[in-house]
């Protein structure tokens, strides 16, 4: 059977045109090299070299094999280099998910942009969805990592790493009486005002935090409308259907139809940002992306 080492022996003899010089180049003895070349010829049933008084010259069959042997070894080297680069996270593919609210935080966009710049040969696939859907996509291995806001409850098969906590702010219609008052209000100031919230399955963590904070402030929020995504709540607020509480980074969506207010008791109501992944040893581009995000999260502001 012809092996890769036989091709290397053959190429060395063909390029050096001499058994002794080829043996020196390969770091082996000349007699075993001569035997290997003869064994190749017997295996193939062809004469690969003309034996000359002062060297070896490839026959026509030898020249044909030389071109193909070089191509085979070059292809192998490219394959091995690709495997090394994929293992190092320099090539490959990674699928990253994020919730609609997480997408607006500067940390998330900076993390994705920074990784793309650091590893331009890695193909990025991005997906926006709810926390529950992202978690299922992670478990189904459709995603490699996801930025989520909510805790995921019992998730022994996942690793959820906290990255940061973000202030939450109140969004009210631009013409609302609160918009003309102080820029900082207590949560209790919203007790008699209809709320617009995103549906709980879309973001149970933030939804439950808002309800709990309102009750701690002495009232149960009157939910007038629910939206499938947090982004949609701002459109409903702008339409005058109520007020909402969203992560501060989402207030960048303001088109002039809403006003944002800070909460006086905001330490009790924050929006966490987590990075979730499967509980397996991350490899390749996934490992490099996780390390990149961790480094960003630890960097001073």
Beta strands, then each sheet from edge to edge (+ up, - down):
strand 1: 49-52
strand 2: 55-58
strand 3: 92-98
strand 4: 122-128
strand 5: 145-148
strand 6: 158-173
strand 7: 184-185
strand 8: 194-198
strand 9: 222-227
strand 10: 244-247
strand 11: 258-263
strand 12: 270-278
sheet 1: 1+ 2-
sheet 2: 4+ 3+ 5+ 12- 6+ 10-
sheet 3: 4+ 3+ 5+ 12- 6+ 11- 7-
sheet 4: 8+ 9+
end
